[in-house]
């Protein structure tokens, strides 16, 4: 007999232990697979299939089907429901013959399958190969869900079978389960996944079939977590099952180990401590089914030396106790050096067969390693950022086949190292921000020096002194692209939404007067009309607060009360509700258009300035900082003191000033093109402050930002903050105008320098019309400012 009958063991929980995600092996407080529906063994569905095959099958199938049916005539006990399970043992031969129609006799000796009562876990019939496997030590079924989730899914699955067979609804929900079996040869786990077949089970309705409408079925399908609802609408006393379940087990060791390896490697801290790396090593052994395999992993910076030395933080290579840095020039010519230089994977089948060895190979042999695989991990720029080592004490254990297999997971290790390196970088950046600020790359070197000085004093036991960071004689370049009339536009957008809100509410309430006697409606309309009388010219922040408060606390609650109470107003009420912002509780159409337009335009300006600055940084590193308001303002500092190695010249400065003007002209053109695509067209005015004298800047620890240093230089900051409000012609006109670039300056020599730049811009086709030479009206505590202004040709 190839099928083992295990009926006598059923009550003792025949099979193997089970483990759920929230419980240790075999200690669940309840049986998640025990269900309230009655299940009775029956071969009737299978016998009907055999009868059909007797008529329609090929000659061999018809012969076998006829023989089985004749035998069944002599064993009527196996027809219909089988409540006495000892009958299986009494009629072993006919049961075995029946199983020929559900499992292949050719593969019977190797197939892993079992037969159970419908939706039960314990086996009634088990193949010999599966029975042998179950007899091994430490075999365990592992469920990916918690015990309660398994019970829930199991009950819903049964309910779905009832819906399918009795109500014609096709739904499929599976409980994910895995069988783990230790390999006696290697001691490593092997994984098997069951494939369940419920085709031989049928629903038996006890009495009249419960009437379920389409709404009832939708309710069930929309509440897959509510098992109480499913048991109520599909009660266990009205349904039972007859037949049997068939489960085949298929080995998925490679797929499962790869899945677990992926899951582990994608975590942010996958390679940041030794315990996690040990877990990875176990998973690698599992994936390759090599119990003797050793894993080494380290971060590397090759050929680029970085400010942050990742190798000292992610360092779990096989020689970590023997050498400090695998990239040390003293190890040139080693297998590691060859891998770093080539960027290619290398397999050494036996270290003793190498024609020449260095200190590193000799150390590996001393540690007992014979065969190795070295896999460099490359960044997108093809620089080596990490190294994976696989090593075995067995010669030739690692070969070309293993190399191809590792190539499938090499990218996972690269991602893990990249994420861990980023995590370390972020931690260091947090420290730098706490001590200093988000540092611009140009000046980062100076802060690094200060940080090392702090660290040195700490190591020497000296009190900490906050080192002042200054840069002398730097040249400022200030510019802005400001949205014209932004305050008035925002105010008008808020006003329009509030007025629209009031009008829509008034229309609703007037309709309601015809349908209901509700005196408070008249009171609210009276207050509402008072607010509607507010003009845009009178509208200010106090009106915004009062009207908004009125709408939220009086108008909208009344509209909702009447809209829900009076069916005739339901459509009008829904129109009102649809226009309310969920966050504000007010109409938000015009203001949304304005804010979306401002956001889109700010992003365009910011991205443009960032792009141009990156190009300029390649010519000369300089400090750049921008701020978003209604528009974008930015500041550049350039000078020799900012640079650690490069040389600064007057040509660099002139190039930056001319580039600033060219950039603002190009930006003006882009804004004009982009404005046509916005929900609310907006325009910008461009401004440059031509302050040509050098000044000193200092990093302020309290505000974590740069500021001018010294009383004389404060004048620059005062001027910079006031010039965007400058006017001409006794205040009749703002200096900054849409589509134009204005250049504010102090001295004639500044104008002469910028005249040269403007002549170039005119010849290059950037300027439309004539250049204006203007004298600015006096500002607070500031007199004598002048300006150049021109319109950009679009």
Secondary structure as GFF3:
##gff-version 3
##sequence-region A 1 794
A	DSSP	beta_strand	3	5	.	.	.	ID=ss1
A	DSSP	three_ten_helix	7	12	.	.	.	ID=ss2
A	DSSP	beta_strand	17	19	.	.	.	ID=ss3
A	DSSP	beta_strand	38	41	.	.	.	ID=ss4
A	DSSP	alpha_helix	44	56	.	.	.	ID=ss5
A	DSSP	alpha_helix	59	73	.	.	.	ID=ss6
A	DSSP	three_ten_helix	76	78	.	.	.	ID=ss7
A	DSSP	alpha_helix	86	90	.	.	.	ID=ss8
A	DSSP	alpha_helix	92	99	.	.	.	ID=ss9
A	DSSP	beta_strand	113	116	.	.	.	ID=ss10
A	DSSP	beta_strand	123	127	.	.	.	ID=ss11
A	DSSP	alpha_helix	128	134	.	.	.	ID=ss12
A	DSSP	beta_strand	140	143	.	.	.	ID=ss13
A	DSSP	alpha_helix	147	167	.	.	.	ID=ss14
A	DSSP	beta_strand	177	182	.	.	.	ID=ss15
A	DSSP	beta_strand	189	197	.	.	.	ID=ss16
A	DSSP	beta_strand	201	205	.	.	.	ID=ss17
A	DSSP	alpha_helix	214	221	.	.	.	ID=ss18
A	DSSP	alpha_helix	227	233	.	.	.	ID=ss19
A	DSSP	beta_strand	239	243	.	.	.	ID=ss20
A	DSSP	beta_strand	245	251	.	.	.	ID=ss21
A	DSSP	alpha_helix	253	265	.	.	.	ID=ss22
A	DSSP	alpha_helix	274	288	.	.	.	ID=ss23
A	DSSP	beta_strand	294	302	.	.	.	ID=ss24
A	DSSP	three_ten_helix	310	312	.	.	.	ID=ss25
A	DSSP	beta_strand	315	316	.	.	.	ID=ss26
A	DSSP	three_ten_helix	329	331	.	.	.	ID=ss27
A	DSSP	alpha_helix	335	342	.	.	.	ID=ss28
A	DSSP	beta_strand	346	348	.	.	.	ID=ss29
A	DSSP	three_ten_helix	351	353	.	.	.	ID=ss30
A	DSSP	alpha_helix	359	366	.	.	.	ID=ss31
A	DSSP	beta_strand	371	378	.	.	.	ID=ss32
A	DSSP	beta_strand	384	392	.	.	.	ID=ss33
A	DSSP	alpha_helix	400	435	.	.	.	ID=ss34
A	DSSP	alpha_helix	444	459	.	.	.	ID=ss35
A	DSSP	beta_strand	470	483	.	.	.	ID=ss36
A	DSSP	alpha_helix	486	513	.	.	.	ID=ss37
A	DSSP	alpha_helix	519	532	.	.	.	ID=ss38
A	DSSP	alpha_helix	541	550	.	.	.	ID=ss39
A	DSSP	pi_helix	551	555	.	.	.	ID=ss40
A	DSSP	alpha_helix	556	565	.	.	.	ID=ss41
A	DSSP	three_ten_helix	567	569	.	.	.	ID=ss42
A	DSSP	alpha_helix	570	578	.	.	.	ID=ss43
A	DSSP	alpha_helix	589	619	.	.	.	ID=ss44
A	DSSP	beta_strand	623	628	.	.	.	ID=ss45
A	DSSP	beta_strand	631	638	.	.	.	ID=ss46
A	DSSP	three_ten_helix	640	642	.	.	.	ID=ss47
A	DSSP	alpha_helix	650	675	.	.	.	ID=ss48
A	DSSP	beta_strand	684	690	.	.	.	ID=ss49
A	DSSP	beta_strand	695	700	.	.	.	ID=ss50
A	DSSP	beta_strand	705	708	.	.	.	ID=ss51
A	DSSP	alpha_helix	711	722	.	.	.	ID=ss52
A	DSSP	three_ten_helix	723	725	.	.	.	ID=ss53
A	DSSP	beta_strand	727	728	.	.	.	ID=ss54
A	DSSP	beta_strand	733	734	.	.	.	ID=ss55
A	DSSP	beta_strand	740	745	.	.	.	ID=ss56
A	DSSP	alpha_helix	748	763	.	.	.	ID=ss57
A	DSSP	beta_strand	767	775	.	.	.	ID=ss58
A	DSSP	beta_strand	786	792	.	.	.	ID=ss59
###
